[in-house]
Amino acid sequence: MNIGKLSAFWAIATLLLAGASTAAEPNPTTATETSPVESIAEEASAPTVQAGDSPGPLAPPALIEEIVVRAPGKRAQLIQDVPASVSAFGAEQLQDYRIRGFEDTLRLVPNAFVEERGNATVVISIRGNGTSGNSTDTGVGLYVDGIYDFVQGTQNNLLMYDIEQVEVLRGPQGGLYGRNSVGGALVVETARPTDELTARVSAEGGNFASRRVEAVLNVPLLDDKLLIRGAGLYYARDSFFYNTTLDRYERGVQQLSGRLWVRALPIEGLRIDAGIEGTKEDLPGQALTPASMGKKRITTTNVLGYNDRERTRYVADVLLERLEWFDVQSLTGFIQSKGTVFQDFDNNPATDSETLQTLPAKQLTQEIRVLSKQNESPLTWLFGFNYFYDRANGGQDNVIDLAGDAVLNQVVDIDGGIDTYAAFFEATYEFLDSLELTASLRYSHEKKFADISSVADLNGAPFAPQTYGYVETDTYEKFNPGGSIAYHFTDDLMAYFRATTSYKSGGFNVRLVPDPSDISFNPEDAINYEIGARITLLDGALSLNPTVFQLQQKDLQVRREVVEAGTRYTFFANVGDGRTNGAELQMLLAPHPDVDVSLSYGFLDAKFDKAPDTQFGDVTGNRIPFIPEHTINLGAEYRPLLPDFWKGAPAIYGFLRGDLYLTLGGYQNPQNTVAMEDRTLLNFQAGIDADFVRLRLFVNNVADQTYWVFVPPTADGVGVLNPPRTWGGAVEILFN
């Protein structure tokens, strides 16, 4: 389906929804009183709060059970009533934690692991599944404003600014969220327009010449019938790494992004949101440090690498709530991106080998949802249809110096695409106000194609070993069922059992492989069983959410490296089955109105359940690589009301926060010979909050711990180091 036809389809669907809303009789409940779902939605429109939140300088302390989430069932629910593993962070909490990207968010979540490899390319895993060590199809689905954000072949960080809420769903989400959610889903909602005139400006500066400016303006127009909200971000800093070969620092970071939302409320019960966001990033290349040089943030390459990206994202969200028996929602998203990467090919100064990669891509999503009214009925349900389209057409130019004066030139052209059609359904029935049964099912039909060609010459003469090409097409059909049973013993105690399935898409290797049978690899399937409890104590001041689970995976996708006849091949393959036994605990505690404490702990015993025939031999029983055994986050915040400085002075709160993040155990290769280094990161913040201004001082990685983020499983003896200690200050001014 081409873009023009789908755009026309959306326009027609919008007109039909508007026409239906005009013709339909108003729902008596919504016309005369507040329905339960609207009541929850009103809470959700306010900043989501939990222990650790900043409820605002003049607001009373919030109770933990008031946290509202939307993602698990694509509708608003109180978090302690959700029979699933979910973590949520609202706007105020994102400000308090200084959330700037994936790594800041996921470090607060049990069994979530994330690291940035020096050039804003991130490695993410939840319950051991994600982008680390696996194929370019991630095992964690990213959804921004309801739209699946993939853009083939990229693993970009997300610029977090003017965000309303972030929810992290742990475990397979194949029922409602579909492909590539074996580990879970990261669901991000940007702030939409509201009916109040507000503005916010913040500025931040620190070491490495870092500077960050964010601005937000929300304006209601036409008597609350037309609302508009704009937000922008600028961030830049110098490099963490010094290049000893070029005798200069590596390239720094510069990011610029802007977003505009328009909300139209033409009639009661019809909401139309349209948004556009543009982002431009000038980033460094991946800085690889020779292991022989020790843990010093230096690199020895003979080129100055870079990683430049541009993205434009469009979203249209239409919600019709005037029909008597159900609501209808249409979500349309279109993303265009292009990236250019230049870097040293051999990671050392001895030769002059370079690679230049380009990857323009575009993605289209169309989803229609039909949702039951959330009223007094014991049955709630939703069903929907989803179409996903992705195209990438890029290339790679390699220049490789060999022995003597020999130079190998290689040009690779890559053309690939995905078309996916899906239908999904979920229903929950409540018995006697205590027992809830939920069932879900998703059918996916996915088609992938790839057209890969490589032409090479050695000193101008054709070079056959690096000249190859293929055209491949694969189709996958998947049924992903799921379900849960939850029992509410009291209003403050719920226990549940949940079984869910999902799959990670198969695909094709774009590099030379040792055998034609290695060109493609199959989907990876997962089934998860978990038992959990949601416990609220001390009148809402304490929540304890323990979970135990077992994740079974079939046809694990793992990066392989094979050396045959002196040629090294790096490619993805299905190497066997895996089994992960795990446990999680989330604790949120407010022991005093001025104090919040949070604890997240995760344990993963992730092993190859069956992998007898790999290039490493039989690795059955070995630990699956890039999965920490333990992840721990401990946070504490003290927010006292400061004494009045003069009579009639506005209320001013002090602010002191510390966060400790640890990962322990794990390996970087299937042989379990290269250990993942333990991480112990400590961050501090201090400042003051008033009703019109916030002031902050911060230090990240207080002890300046240095560790290897990633050591490639090659003989090159290089690795990627983590960012050093950073510090600075910030001021934020609010206009209401």
N, C-alpha and C positions, 0 to 999 in steps of 0.2 A: 504494500500500500504506500503510495507516495505521499510526501508531506502536504502537498496542496489538497489532495482528497481528504486527508485526515483533518486538516484545518477547517475545510468546508463541513465535514461531519460534525466537528465540535461546534461550529457556529449554528448549524441546524439544531443540534441537541440543545444548545442554550436557548434558542428561540422556542423550542418545544416545551422546555421546562418552564420558561417564562409564561407561555400560553397556558400551560396546564395550571400554573399557580393562579393565573387570573381567573380561569374558569372554575377552579375548585372552590368548594365551600371551606372557609377557615375551620381548622380543627378546634372544636369547642374548648378543649383543654388549653391549647396555646393561646386562644383568644381571650380567655377569662381568668386563667390562673397559671401559675408557674408549674410546669410539669417536672417530674424528677430529673429527667435528662437536662432540662434547661437550668435547674437548680445546680446540678453538678457542673454544667458548662460555665455558669457564672463564677463558681469557685475557681474553675480552671483558667478563666480569663484573667484572674488575679495572679500575682506571682506565686508559683508553686513553692511550697515551703516544707521543710522537714528539719530535723535537728541539724544544725549547721547553717541554716538559712539566715540571711539578714532580712528580717521581716519589715525593714524600714525603720528609721529612727523614731518615729512616733507611734508605731504599731505595737500592740501587745504581743508577748511570746505566742508562737503558733503551736498547735498540737500536731503531733506526728501523723495521727490518723487522718488529717485533713488533706494530705497530699492527693492530688488528682492526676491521673494518667489517662492518656487516650490510646496509646499505641497497641497494647496487647490485643484488644478486640476491635480496634479502629473506632472506638466510642469511649466517652468519658466514664471513668470508674475511680472509686477510692482505691488507693494502692494496696491497702491492707485487705481488700476484698478480692484481689486478683489472684487466681490460682495459677500463678506462673512466676518465674524468676525475673524480676524487673527492677531496675534502679532508675530514679528520676531526679532531675536537677532543674529547678526553675530559674527565672531571670535573675532574681536577687542572689541566689546561691552561686550562679555562674559568675556574677560580679565579685562575690566574696572570695571564691576560689581562684579568681583571675584565670578563668578558662579561656584559653587562646587557640585550642585545637584539640584533635583527638587525644593526644597524649595526656593532656591535663584532665580530660573527662574520664578516660578509661582507667586511669590510675586510682580512681575512687571506687571501682567496681570489682567485686570478687571474681577471681579467675579470668580477669581481663588483662591482656598484656599488649603494650604498645610502645614503639620506639621510632624516633625519627632518625633517618640515616644521613644526616648532614645536608640534605638538599631538598627538604620538605617532602620527600618520598617516605611514606610511613609504612610500617609493618604492624598489622593489627591481628590479634587473635582473641577469641572469647571461647573459653572452655577448650583451648588448644586448637581451635580452627580459625583460619583467617588467611592472611597473605603470607605469613612467615613460612618459607620453605616450600610453598605450594605453587600452583599455576597462577597465571595472571587473572583468572577468575577467582575472586575473593570468596572466602567462606563466611564472611560477615556482610550482610546486606546493609547498604546505606540508603536511607530515605530522607529527603529534604523536602519539607512541605508536602508530604504524601507521595512524592515522586521518587522512583528508584533512580539513584545517581550512580551510574556505572562508568560510562564512556570508555569503551573497550581499550584495555591495555594500560590504564592509568591507575596509580595508587596514590592519588593526591591527598594532602592534608586539607582540611576544611577550615576556612577562615571564620572564626567564631566572633561575630559582632551582631549586636541587636538581636539576640536569640531569646525567644520566649520560653522554650523548654527543650531539654534533651532527655530521651528515654533510651535505656540500654536493655534490650531483651536478650536473655541468656538461654542458650539451647536452641535446637532446630525450630524454625518458624515457617515450615513449608506450607501450612494451611492457608494463612492469610497473606504471607509475605513472599512465598514462592522461592524462586531459584536463588542459589548462592547464599543461603542463610543457614548453613549447617551448624555454624557456631552460634549464630544469633543475629540480631538486627540492631542497628544504631539509627534511631529515629529522631530527627531534628526538626523543630518548628521555629521558623523565624518569626519575629514579632509582626503582627498584622496591625492595620490601622484601628484606632479606637476613637471614641466620640469626645475626647478631651484634647485641648490644645496643650501640647507638651514639647519640650526640647531638652536635649542633653548633649554636652560637649565634654570630652575627656582627653587629657594629654598625659603621656607617659615618657620618661626618659631614663636611661641607665648606662651601664658600662657597655663596651664595644660599640659606642656611639648609637645605641638603640634609641629609637623614637617611634612613638605610636600615637596617632590621633584618630579619634572616633567621634562622629557627630550623628545625632538623630533628631528629626523634626516630624511631629505628628500634627496634622491639621484637619479638623472636621469642616466640611463644606456643605452648602445647600441644606441646612437644617437637618443634619444627621443623615441625609440621603446619599451623600458622597463624601468619603473619607480618604485621606491620603497620608502615606508615611514614607519618608525617605531616610536612608542611613548610608553612611560612608565610612571607609577605613583606609588609613595610610599607615604602613609599618615599614621600617628599614633598620638595618644594623650592619656593622662590619663583620668580617669573617672571624670564626674561632680558630682558623687554621693558617699556619705560615708555610709558604712554599720555599724550601731551601734551594731548589734548582733555579727558580726564577727570581729568588731574593725579593720576594714581596708576599703580602697576604693574599690568600685566595679571594675570590669574588664574594661580596656580601649578599645580603637579602634586601629586596625591595618589592613590596606588595601594595597594590591599589585596588580597591573594590568599592562598588556602589550598588545600592538596591533601592527599588521603588515599588511600593504596593499601592494599589487603588482599590477601594472597596465601594461597591454600589449596593444600595438597599432600596430598589425602586418601589417595592411593595412589601407589606408585612409577610414574613415567611420566605422571602427570596433574598439570598445573599450571593453577590458575584464579586470575587476577588481576582485581580489580575496583577501579576508581579513580573519584574524584570531585574536581573542582576548581572553585572559585568565585572570581571576580575582580570587583572594583568599582574603577572609575577615574573620578576627577574631574579633567578636563584642561582646559587653556585652548583658546580658539578659535585659528584660524590667524592669527598676527600678521603683517600685511602692512605693510612699511615703504615710504613714498614714495621713489622713486628720487631725487627732487629734494632730499631731506634728507640724501643721502649714506649711507654705510654705518654708520649709527647704529642701535642696537637700540631703535628707538622705533616707535610706531604712532600714527595720528591718528584712528582710528575713534571714533564717538560712542556705541558700546555696548561693554559688557564681554562678549566672547564666551566660550562654553564648549563643551566636548565631553565629555559624560558617557556612560559605558559600563558595562554589567554583562553578565557571561557565566557560564554554568554548563556544565561539560563532564563527561560520564560516559563511561567506557571499560570494556569487559569483554573480556578476552583469555584464551582457553582454548587450551591446547596439550596435545595427546595424543601421546606419544612411545612408547607401549607396543606399537604394532602392528609386525609383523615387517618389512614392506617399505616403509612410508612413515609420515610424521608428518602430523597434521591440526591446523590452527589455525583458530580462529574469532575474528574481531575485530569488535566492535560499538561504535559511538560515537554519542553524541547530544549536540548542543550547542544551547543556547538563549542568545540574546543580545538586548539592546536598547540602542539608542544615541539620544542627543538632542544635536543640534548647534544652537547659536544664534550668529549672527554678523552683522556689518554687511554689508549687501548691496552697497554701492557703494564700500566701502573708503576712505571719507574723511569728514571732519566736516561737509561742506557740507549734506547732507540727512540725513534720518532713515529710511533704508531698511534693513529687517531681514529675516532669514530664519530660520525655525525648522524643523528637520528631525527626524523620528523614524523609526527603522528597527528594529522588532522582527523577529527572524528565528530560524529553527530549522533544524537540519541533522541528518540521520541517515545513517549509513554501516554497511553490513553486508558483511563480506568473509569468504570461506571459502578457505583455502589447503590444498593437498595437496602435500607435499614429499617427495622421495625421501630415503632415508637417505644420509647423507654418510659412506660407507665406502670400501672399496677398489675399488668398481666405477668404471670409467672414465666412466660415464654418470650425471649428476645432472640432475634435472628438478623442475619445479613447475608446477602449474596452479591456477587459482582462479576464483572468481566474485565480482563486486562489485556492490552496489546502493547508489546515492547519491541522497539526497532532500534538497532545499533549498527553503524557503519564506521569503518576505519580504513583509511587509505594512506599509507605512509611509506617510508623507506629508510634505508640505512646505507651510508657510504663509509667504507673502511679502507684505511691506508695503513699497511703493516710492513714495517722494515724487517727484513730477514737478514741472514748472514751475508756479509760482504756488502755489495751494492744492490742486492735483490730487494725489490719492492712489490708487494702484492696489493693490487687494487680490487676491491669488491663492491658491487652495487646490488643491494637487495631491495626489491619492491614487494610491498605487503598490501593486500586488499582483502578485507574480511568483513563479515557481517553476521548479525543475529536477528531472527524473527521469532517472537514467542507469543503464543495465544494461550490464555489461561482463563479458567472459570473457578470461582471459589465460593465456599459456603461455610457458615458457622452458626450454630444455634445453641442456646443455653436454656435449660428448663429448671425452675426452682420448685422444690417440693417442701411444703410446710415451713417456709422461711428459713430453713436450715441446710437442706441438701441441694446442691447444684450439680447438674450434669451438663457437660459441654461436649459437642462433637463438631469436627471441622473436616473439610475435604477440599483439595485443590487438584484440578487436572491441568497439566501443562503440556503444550505441544511446542517444541523448540527446534528450530532449524538453524544450523551454523554452516558457514562456508568460508573457505580461505583459498586465495590464489597467491602463491608464493613463488618468486623467481629470484635467482641469484646468478650474476654474471661476474666472472673474475678473470684477471690477467696478471701474469708475472712478468715484470719488465716489458709489458706491451704484448706479450704472447698469451693466447688463451690458456687458462689454468683450470683443468678439468675438475680436480678435487673440490674446488669451491664453486663450481658451476652446477646448479641444480634447479629444479622447479617442480611444482605439483599443484594440482587443483583438487581440493577435497570438499565434500559435503557430507554432513551427518545430521540425522534427525533423532531427537529424543522425545519420548512420550512418558510422562510420569504421573502417577496418582499418589498424592501425599495426604494420607489421613492423619488425624490426631484427635485427642480427646482428653478430658479431665473429669474428675469427680472431687467435689469440695464439700466439706461439712463444717458448718459454723456452730461450734459448741456453745459459744457465747458471742456477744458483740465484739469481744476482744481476743478471741481465739478461733482461728480457722486452720484446718489441716486439709491437704489435698494430695491426690495422686494424678500424675500427668504423663501421657505418652504422646510423643510427637515425632514426625518424620520430616525429612527434607533431602535435597540433593544439591550437589555442586556440579555445574555444567561440565561436560567433557569439552575437548577442544583439539587444537593442532599445534605442533611445534613449528616455530617460524625459522629455526636454525637447521643446519645440516644435522642429520641423524645417522647413526651407524647402520640402520636397516630400514627399508620402506615401511615395515610393520610398526616402527616407532613414530611415524608421522603423527598419528592421532592417538588420543587417550580417551578412556571412557568416563562417564559421570561417576562421581563419588556419592554414595548413598549413606544416609545416617538415620538411626532411630534412637530416641532418647527416652529413658524412663526416669522419673524423678518423684520424690516424696518431699513435701515441704510443709512448713507451718508458718502462720502469720500471727504473731503474738504482740499484743499491746498491753502495757502495764502502767501503773502509776498515773492513772487518769490521762493517758496519752503522752506522758513524758518519756516513756521508754518503749521502743519496739525491738523485737528480736525475730529475725527471719532466717531460720536454719533450713538448709536444703541438702539432700543427698541424691546422687543421680548416677546412672550408668549410660554412657554413650557408646553405641556400637556403629562402626563404620566399615563399609565394604568398598573395595577398589580405591584405596587411599591414593591420592595424587601427590607425588613427591618428586622434587627435582633430583635428577640423576646426572652423574658425571662418569663418562667412560673414556678410556684412552685405548685406541686401537691403531696399530701401525704408526705410532707417534702422533696421531691426531686426537685432540681432546674434544669430546662431544658433550654438550650440556643440554639437557632436554627434560621434559616432564613425562612421567609414566605412572601407570597404576602398579603399585608394588605389593599390594596385599591388603589385609584387613587390620583394623585397629579396634581397641577397646579402651575406654577411659572410665575409671571409677573416680568420682569426685565428691567433694563436700564444700559447702559455702555457708558463711554466716554474715549477715548484715545486722549491725546494731546501731541504733540512733538513740541518744540519751540526752535529755535536758535536765540535769540534776538541780539546776538553779535557773531562775529566769534570765540570768546574765550569762549562762554557760551552756554550750552545746558540745557534745562529744560524739564522734562517729567512728565505727570500726568496720572494716571489710576484710574478710579472710577467705581465701580460696585454697583448696588442695586438689591436685590433679595427679592421678596415677595413670599416665597415658602410655600405652605400649603397643607394639606391633603384635597383634593377636595371631597373624599368619602372614609371614613374609619370607618364604624359604629360598627364593631365587632372585636375588638382586646382584648388582655388580659388587656389592660388599659381602656377598655370601648370604647365609641364612641369618637374618636379623630378628627372627621371631623371638619375642620376649624382651627385645631392647626397647628403650624409651623412644617415643616418637620425637624427632628433633624440634627445637625452638618452642618448647612448652615448659615453663617453669613449674617446679613441683609445688611451691608455696608462693602466694601473692598476699601481701598484707598492706593495708592502709589504715593508719590511725591519725585522726584529726581532732583538734580541740580548738574551740573559739570562746573568747571572753569578751563580752560586750556590755560594759557598765554604763549607766547614765552618769555623765560627769556633772559636777556641781555647777549651778548657775554662776556665770562670771559677772553678771550684773542683773539687776531687777528687770524682769520682762525679757531676758535673753532667750533665744530659741533653744530647744532641747538639743544637746550634743552628746553623742555616744562615743566612748572609746572603743577601739577595736584591736584585738590581738589574736592572731591565729597561727597555729603550727600544724604541719602535715608531714608525716613520716611514711615513706613508701619503700617497701622491700620486696624483692623477688629472690627466691632461693632455689637452687637445683636446676637441673635440665642440661641438655646437650645440644650442640649445633650440628651434629651429623648422625646418620642412622647407625654408624658403628659404635656410637657412644664413647668416642675417644677425645672429642673436643668439647669441653664443658662450657656451658653458659656461665659467665661470671655473675656472682651475686651483686645485686644492686641495693644500696641503702641511700636513699635520697631524702634530705630534710629541707623543707621550705618554711620560711617565716614571713609574716606580714604584721604590720602595726599601723594604726592610723586613727582618724576621727571621722564620724558621720554626723551631719546635720541635715535639716530638711531641704537644703539647697546646695550643699557641697559635700564631697568626700575627698579626704586626703589619705594617701597610702605610701608607706615605705615597704619594700619587699626584698627578700634574698632567696634565690633558688639554688639548690645544691649547695647548702651552707658549707659543708665540709670539703667542697670541690673534689668529690670522688671522681676518679677516672677509671673507666672500664671499657672493655671491648663490646660494642653493640653487636658487631657482626664480624665474623672471620670467614671469608669465602673458603669452601672446602677444596682449595687448590694448593699447588706448591709455590705460589707466588709470595707467600709470607707477608700479606698485608691484611689490614682490618680497618674497621670504622670505629672511631671513638665517640663517646657521648659528649654532649655540650658541657662546658665548664660552669663554674659558679657565675651566676648573673645577679645583678642587683640594680635597684633604681627606685624611682618615686613616681607617683601619679596623682593627678588632681582631676576631679570630675565635678562639673557644675550642672545643676538641674534647674530647669525653668518650668513651672507649672502654673 
